[in-house]
Amino acid sequence: FQFVVCAHDKVALMAGAKASLPQARKRVRTTHVGSLPRPDWLVPIVRGEQVPPPDYAKRLHEATVEVMQKQLDAGLDEINDGELGRRDYVTAARQRMSGFGGKGQAAAAADLVEMKDFSERLEGRKGLLTLTEKTEVTTASCNSPVAYTPEGFDDLCVEMNRVKAAAQELGIPMSRVFFSSPSPGTLANFFGNEFYETHEEYVGALAAAMATEYKAIHEAGFKLQVDCPDLAMGRHTRFAKKSLAEFQKAARFHVQVMNKALEGLDSSKIRMHVCWGNYPGPHHHDVALADIADIIMSASPKFISIEACNPGHAHEHEVWKNVKVPADKVLMPGVLDTTTSHIENPRL
């Protein structure tokens, strides 16, 4: 591997894969997925529970510099701002578009629906998914045409300018800074559709709108990261009641429209992240990597980050023996897990 991702997963894969990988004394570059812990004072603000203070922009800039410096101190090669100013990885992008005036029930995770004894421990926890039947989670839904708004573009520019300013202050070249944005399919996974006649029309409209954001991030000099949990987690959430074949058909379409939205951008400066959901749960309904690997490989980004080393997926390095990986692709297997309370020993 040329690149590993320091998030979501454990280190077990590297030892297990040694026998099947060529051995070479070469430094492996490192990065992470995107979201990092927010300072305590920032949490209620990004959650919308508290009004930002008058000096918010200054304090957020200082926090951005601090979190980027921590990543440099840890030895990461590609870093970001930790998504500090965002509530999560999809809401900011959704708020930059028109068309989401409705309200809908958040998708449930099939593993937690089945394992009620486990999910009851998560009562009261709210996020992007319904983790327990006792805690109602609602999200915005599409009830009119989707379009990227001028106000949304201005908001994106404010965020990008903050990250660029912090990178410049630290003397970090933009080639080492990534900026994440959700895929059209991921937005459709979390935000329901009450307007478009078909799922395909809805995802296509999202792709047409999000092309504006992808292009702006790319032209600003960042390495664009497109977050694609829809290609894995989507199976046991939004498509939990569909057949595997139906999910695979939808996933292929998601990649197709995402590729169209990325047309004209340098794929060597784009990375994508695929995972089964960064939430605490048994994950026994996760779709097998073998069932989606070829779909993932059809995406246009050069760098592909995949959750790889947690207990449910550590064995799946074997999948790549039977899947043709295009010569221009670089796999970025995850090697740390954020869903466990265990802290990995540095010697791992």
Order of alpha helices (4+ residues) and beta strands (2+ residues): beta-alpha-beta-alpha-alpha-alpha-beta-beta-alpha-alpha-beta-beta-alpha-beta-alpha-alpha-beta-alpha-beta-alpha-beta-beta
